[in-house]
Amino acid sequence: MSRKVYKEVKLLRESHRSMRGLSAWTRFSTSAVTIERPPRFAGKSKWLGMSFFSVLTSAVSGIFAFSMKPLSIVAFSSIFLRLLALLSLIPLTIVIFTQGVYFGGFGTLIGFAVLSFGVIMITLGTMSMYLSLIYEESKNRPIYVIDEIVQLGA
């Protein structure tokens, strides 16, 4: 990591820091460095022990720190589930008209349940979108990163 990238990442005041994500967020150019590792000369690798869960936790943290997609999935799936619930009323209505009502108030109960489910899911989707916007703002990241300052006429 160059000093310029290091200084920009250091300015970001986040408590859950994912260095790979933060250095990529600065949008400076990157390049790959290949390293040849010599074979292990002593001991056994302990990577699949406790560190597996720390790697998994770090990966999940990195995904949630740099993407609003999980919250967007909740919002859009709520709309999809609401439409699915409404469409499920069509065959139920056909069954009620052809075979009769199972018991008094059955259609009212099902309609109320579907309506309540839809209202809850749309509310959850709306809240998740607002939450994602609040989360982005709370990071307090700068709007842009200055790569180079050029003085004209000096």
MODELLER restraints for C-alpha pairs under 7 A, 6 or more apart:
rsr = mdl.restraints
at = mdl.atoms
rsr.add(forms.Gaussian(group=physical.xy_distance, feature=features.Distance(at['CA:5:A'], at['CA:23:A']), mean=6.64, stdev=0.5))
rsr.add(forms.Gaussian(group=physical.xy_distance, feature=features.Distance(at['CA:9:A'], at['CA:22:A']), mean=6.24, stdev=0.5))
rsr.add(forms.Gaussian(group=physical.xy_distance, feature=features.Distance(at['CA:9:A'], at['CA:23:A']), mean=6.25, stdev=0.5))
rsr.add(forms.Gaussian(group=physical.xy_distance, feature=features.Distance(at['CA:12:A'], at['CA:141:A']), mean=6.26, stdev=0.5))
rsr.add(forms.Gaussian(group=physical.xy_distance, feature=features.Distance(at['CA:14:A'], at['CA:139:A']), mean=6.26, stdev=0.5))
rsr.add(forms.Gaussian(group=physical.xy_distance, feature=features.Distance(at['CA:18:A'], at['CA:62:A']), mean=5.82, stdev=0.5))
rsr.add(forms.Gaussian(group=physical.xy_distance, feature=features.Distance(at['CA:21:A'], at['CA:62:A']), mean=6.85, stdev=0.5))
rsr.add(forms.Gaussian(group=physical.xy_distance, feature=features.Distance(at['CA:21:A'], at['CA:66:A']), mean=6.95, stdev=0.5))
rsr.add(forms.Gaussian(group=physical.xy_distance, feature=features.Distance(at['CA:26:A'], at['CA:145:A']), mean=6.54, stdev=0.5))
rsr.add(forms.Gaussian(group=physical.xy_distance, feature=features.Distance(at['CA:68:A'], at['CA:132:A']), mean=5.96, stdev=0.5))
rsr.add(forms.Gaussian(group=physical.xy_distance, feature=features.Distance(at['CA:71:A'], at['CA:128:A']), mean=5.41, stdev=0.5))
rsr.add(forms.Gaussian(group=physical.xy_distance, feature=features.Distance(at['CA:71:A'], at['CA:129:A']), mean=6.45, stdev=0.5))
rsr.add(forms.Gaussian(group=physical.xy_distance, feature=features.Distance(at['CA:71:A'], at['CA:132:A']), mean=6.51, stdev=0.5))
rsr.add(forms.Gaussian(group=physical.xy_distance, feature=features.Distance(at['CA:72:A'], at['CA:129:A']), mean=6.48, stdev=0.5))
rsr.add(forms.Gaussian(group=physical.xy_distance, feature=features.Distance(at['CA:74:A'], at['CA:125:A']), mean=5.78, stdev=0.5))
rsr.add(forms.Gaussian(group=physical.xy_distance, feature=features.Distance(at['CA:74:A'], at['CA:128:A']), mean=6.96, stdev=0.5))
rsr.add(forms.Gaussian(group=physical.xy_distance, feature=features.Distance(at['CA:75:A'], at['CA:124:A']), mean=7.00, stdev=0.5))
rsr.add(forms.Gaussian(group=physical.xy_distance, feature=features.Distance(at['CA:75:A'], at['CA:125:A']), mean=3.56, stdev=0.5))
rsr.add(forms.Gaussian(group=physical.xy_distance, feature=features.Distance(at['CA:75:A'], at['CA:126:A']), mean=6.43, stdev=0.5))
rsr.add(forms.Gaussian(group=physical.xy_distance, feature=features.Distance(at['CA:75:A'], at['CA:128:A']), mean=6.36, stdev=0.5))
rsr.add(forms.Gaussian(group=physical.xy_distance, feature=features.Distance(at['CA:75:A'], at['CA:129:A']), mean=6.72, stdev=0.5))
rsr.add(forms.Gaussian(group=physical.xy_distance, feature=features.Distance(at['CA:76:A'], at['CA:125:A']), mean=6.93, stdev=0.5))
rsr.add(forms.Gaussian(group=physical.xy_distance, feature=features.Distance(at['CA:78:A'], at['CA:121:A']), mean=4.84, stdev=0.5))
rsr.add(forms.Gaussian(group=physical.xy_distance, feature=features.Distance(at['CA:78:A'], at['CA:122:A']), mean=5.76, stdev=0.5))
rsr.add(forms.Gaussian(group=physical.xy_distance, feature=features.Distance(at['CA:78:A'], at['CA:125:A']), mean=5.84, stdev=0.5))
rsr.add(forms.Gaussian(group=physical.xy_distance, feature=features.Distance(at['CA:79:A'], at['CA:122:A']), mean=6.37, stdev=0.5))
rsr.add(forms.Gaussian(group=physical.xy_distance, feature=features.Distance(at['CA:82:A'], at['CA:118:A']), mean=4.76, stdev=0.5))
rsr.add(forms.Gaussian(group=physical.xy_distance, feature=features.Distance(at['CA:82:A'], at['CA:121:A']), mean=6.91, stdev=0.5))
rsr.add(forms.Gaussian(group=physical.xy_distance, feature=features.Distance(at['CA:85:A'], at['CA:114:A']), mean=5.97, stdev=0.5))
rsr.add(forms.Gaussian(group=physical.xy_distance, feature=features.Distance(at['CA:86:A'], at['CA:114:A']), mean=6.79, stdev=0.5))
